[in-house]
Amino acid sequence: MRREGTDRLAAGLPRAVLLDPNDGCLTIARRLAARGVEVVALCPPTSSWVGRSNALRAVSVGPLPVRAEDSWLPALSALADRDGVLICGSDAASEFLCRHRPAVPGELRSFEGPATAHLRLMDKDDLYELATGVGVRVPASFRIDSPADLDLIERAELSAPCVAKPVMGHVGRRSGDFATRLLPDAAAVRAHLRAALDAGIPMLVSEHVPGPTTALEGAITLRAADGTWPVDAGRRKIRDYDHGVGSLVEAWDAVEARQLARRILEASDYVGLAATEFKRHAVTGQLYLIEINVRVPQYFGVYDAAGVDAAWRLYATLAELPVGEQPALREGVRVWMPQHDLHVVREMRRQQALGLREIVAPLAGVRDFGAWSWRDPKPALELARAELSRARRKRSRRAD
C-alpha cells in the first residue's frame, strides 16, 4: 500500500479516478495502488470514509445531483492534466456521467455516455421489457407513476405479499426510504406506495419470487467495445441485508446466470461493467432476473479474492491495455461486509434464536473483508465511527 507522493508510480499508467466509491471500489484502489497506479477518489459526504485509504488521494465533492456543475465537473477538469479512467461506485455517479459526459475532458475515459445503454438498464421497467424480449424470465410486474393511479394501487394491494421498488433505484433512495421492499400485506403496500408516489417516485410492483438468500445468483461481466468479455464470473449471496444488499457473498460459477446476463447485455449493445442478479424460484427452479447494476458492486472484492484479477482487468480494459485470458474462479471464496452483516445477524437472532455457531460458521472462506484491511485500517475505522453516530441518532429520534 502506498501513500500519495511517497512511492514511485508506474510510468505511463493512466490515473484511476473513482466516482462516489464504495467497498468494492476500495478493493480496486488497493489492488491498483499495489501495481503502481495513481488512484484518486471523488468522495461526496456519504463515501468520505473511503477517502481515508492510504491507497488513494481523496477529492471532496458535493452530493449528486445537486452540485454536479459546482464541484464534480471542476474536479474532473482538474484531473485532466494526464490520461485517466473513470470508474463508478454508485448509480448516481453512472447517471452523472451519462448525462454530463460531453462536459468531461476527453483525457478521462469512461464506459458511460449519452448514447450508451447504462440508463436503460438502470430503469427497471425498461430492463424488464428488454429481458422479456430476449427470452429471459422476469417477475410479473407493473408500473405505477402517480398517486392518482388508484386502480393500480388497489391491484398492488391485492397482490401482497409483493416487492415494490423504485423504477430508478438510486432516485428512490435519495428521495426517502424507498429502496426495494418486500411488503407483506395490503396495508404495508398501501402505505409504502402512497409515500413513494407522493414524493414523485415512479414505482414497479413485482411478484415475490420465493426462495432463500442463497437462491440469489449473479454474474459480474465486463463487456468491451469489441464484444469480448475481459471479466465474466459468478457469485451467490449467503446472507443479505435490507432485501438486497449482500452482506456475505460467495464466488460461485453460476453458469446459467452468466449466460443469461450475456444475452441481455449483448441485446442492448451494452459496453462496460455490469453486476446482474437473478433469483432461482424455490418451486420451479427457474431463474428470474432481479436487476442489473451498471457500476462496481459493493462485494466486488470477492472476485479478486477468488483469483479472477477483476480490478486490474476492469482498469486495463478502460485504459486500453492488453489483458490475457481471465484466470479461473476459485469457488467458495467469500467477501464479508460487517457493517451490513451485523444488522442481518441481529434480525436472524430475533426471528430464530440462532446460536453462535450458526452465525460464525458461514464466515469460513472469507478472504475479503470489505472496508477492513490490516494494512489500510482507516476507512473501516471511519466507517465504524459513522455507523455508531447513525445508530445514536436513530435511538435519539426514537426516544423523542
Protein Blocks (a to p, Z undefined) as FASTA:
>chain_A
ZZehkaccdehiacdddehiafklmmmmmmmmmnopacdddddfklmmmmmpmkbccddd
dddfklmmmmmmmmmmmmmmbccddddfbfklmmmmmmmmmmpcfklgcfbdfkbmklmm
mmmmlmmmmmmmnopacddddddfbfklmmlmmmmmmmpccddddfblmlmmmnoccbcc
ddfbfklmmmmmmmmmmnopacddddddeddfklpccddddddfkopafbacddddfbdc
hhliafbdcddfklmlmmmmmmmmmmnopacdddddddddfklopacdfbdcdbdcfklm
mmmmnonommmmmmmmmnopacdddddddehiacddfklmmmmmmmmmmmnopafklmmm
mmgoiabehjacfklmmlmmmmmmmmmmmmmmmmmmmmZZ
